[in-house]
Amino acid sequence: MSGSSSGFCNQVVDYIKSVPGILKMIELAIILCGAAPTIDGSSGNKGFFLFVSILALILTFALFIIFIFNINTWCPIIPWKYTELGWCAFIALFYFIASIVIATIAKYDGAYGGATFFGFAAFLTYTAEAVYHFLKIRGELPSTSADRYNASQQPTNN
């Protein structure tokens, strides 16, 4: 029983140390910092930025939990690599648009300037993760120790 427990801990640590794990933790921190100034607002500009932030927070946290506990191997029918690539590209586009929208009111309130900064930081982080997943799909990146726990990412031809 202790062997499987240490294997589980190694799996969690390996994912947290991997590039996607680090990027997801950075994304979650950026989302929380960026959403905080817009929580009190319900107007169009602030509301759209808050919507994007909450959507990103929920789905990024869900993906983080799915991959940290290796739940993705339970459902091999879902193409997880493509799902993550699509999610990162989609939310990066939404953060880019939302950051431009919130920047239009940043000149009236400095807090929204902070939200703009964190919005563009989230855009860059999600773009970096999308590029990472794209390169991983194309096979241009070497295997990492976190990949050995993820059966859906192992190469099929030996």
Salt bridges, closest charged atoms under 4 A:
ASP14 OD2 - ARG148 NH2 3.15
GLU84 OE2 - LYS24 NZ 2.36
GLU84 OE1 - HIS133 NE2 3.56
GLU129 OE2 - LYS24 NZ 2.50
GLU129 OE2 - HIS133 NE2 3.11
GLU140 OE2 - ARG138 NH2 3.13
ASP147 OD2 - LYS136 NZ 2.76
